[in-house]
Amino acid sequence: RTNRGEPDSGHRMTMSSQSTSLLEEFRASSLSPPLLQSLLHKLLSHPKIFNGFSDVLGLPAVQSCLAGMDDAKRGQLVRTVELFAWGTVRDYHALREKDGVWSLNDAQLEKLRMLSAVSVARDRVDRHNKEDTDVEMAGASPRRPRKSPGKERSVLSVPYAALADELRMLGPDGGYDEGRDLRPLEDLLANCVYSNLLAGRLDQASGCFRIDPHVPVVHDGGVHGSILSRDVDTSSPESAERELGRMVSALETFLGQSNALLGTLEESAAAVASDRTADEARWKAVAKAVEDCQTKGRDGPGSGAMGMMMDVARGVRGGGHE
């Protein structure tokens, strides 16, 4: 279900043009509250826009329009957009109980669930990277970070039951029922993969979604990491500190992988240099033997010359040359 053909360039360009056209409407010289709300509903429902929501809130025309709204409506609007920037479905339901956000339609709720799945996957990868960094700092070689093969498989997989709970896709009883909840959950995860939000695969045998952190996703014509980057949450000092920690962790992971690759390349270069030195020495010996053979041949044929020629042949074959 994760193997698919990429859309042709014409289709991608059309979708990109539609996204750009919608975003350009937010840059109008002036926006009225009803127009802003209408545009935001289109933005939150758009099937190809998954980040940049916080940037829209920061546009001058949007800021000017928000300034003219009453506090209650402005707060509700901003919190709704922030849900799509860095929030989750769990946050949405908590805020809805307080009437703190807009009521989402089916398309918007589906999109928020997809973004929530991205956050769950990102948390798993961050946890995995942090544990690897802790192992390395505890004494592992900086160029060969120790990893347990079994650990990567277990840490980088999310059980369906846990995902269903995080995405609020459980039944009325609040429990996960495979016969009832499996198909909608897998459809949502497949949609995440097809939309290039996640790189991974569905594993019905073990009942989990396996994240592949080494397969890049392509979004809007550019290659990114294995998980879509959501907006950076700087709404509070605590959230900004968390985002900074995530960036540091990502850079440390990149450094560790780069050091491991550098170590492998250095080992390969040393092996090639050693083989070349041995090869040069062998061919010098062959050239000397040929020269001696030619000298003895000029002095007259004999068993010594024939034996030396056989030694030369054996030397060439032993060196792996034809």
Steps between C-alpha positions, in 0.01 A plus 500: 500500500803728528635437150360761271589696191585865535253747348607646172659845498191661346276379783753608762529842339122541494468418870792731581333781305173449688683514833687814398179666380332436835795624701524815289147593605625547856738768373219729389522865598211454741294212636162510671432251783246301292743479206787398727291225659394375156861490379614322814232234460631439145856487630420252776309280254759516220628146429851611402594757765638347821724769646555875497182573698681714756655702218153584371404639841803726487414666169433878530149488352406212732646675804311819413173310468556314829562827679149613409329187637374456854717295735278191509473460123865584446614248759279228355630566148866508602475183710331318211779590259763410760344154528599436139840662552614283792197360684332160498154347496528447875554876543203570275257297708630656822451850359157420353373418847578863592377638167855621444527409130282475192302184435684318221329337204582144393777601256667725757478237773652240267783739418563573868514126568762463226705780654458338842638175358803699382551629855474149647756369250730795567487437876596136444796592278613770745489250785698252292761763411531614861566147621768454233661830604495397868672172412765683300567753778533213748809372321423376152742591222393832342551349159324174566192564712372178650154393395301197584340352185198390696460836670458692177220268393318534834552871566420613146165327489175630643230249602166551330326513838723787616448687173125456514501643852719799404290573191171455685385226263360268766147377536238629747635266768842672482680174417679384185313235303697365203196389307338841530795743515772339287375599153440873572836525676693332219321715242613811686860377528506403133376848417789643705747292299340584164498871593874483582452584865662180628736234372397162637290192447195332641568177687179311567687194625637686802219756513719808469620773265873473434678830448794497261728792602738438210255546212454865396160637408441745216273798556433790262782393272767488773655211688468516878549261790298187559235699692338827398620801699212674673509865603744592777308563820627823656171590669659474846851479651441135591393400148787698347744316728354164390534595134859611559575167668355317201720698262809430712411130506457494122839667452666257742348208311623643172848548650508142624392364162754721324780380729400138442503555124836679521645210697378251239647707217834531680514124556419439133765751390761336725414154362523624140836669571633181659385288205656746255834494684502118497401501132780738407753286688376186327524655153850628574597143585337378177683764294831404664436133432418570134817707466709222652331249272581708194862532612535125549328444163765705327770291669335182365187291558496278801291354776573802718335738252197271461461469877517878540228548237278257689566693822398823324174340380428371847570845643252665260229246574561527872452877479152457353587641157424355160 
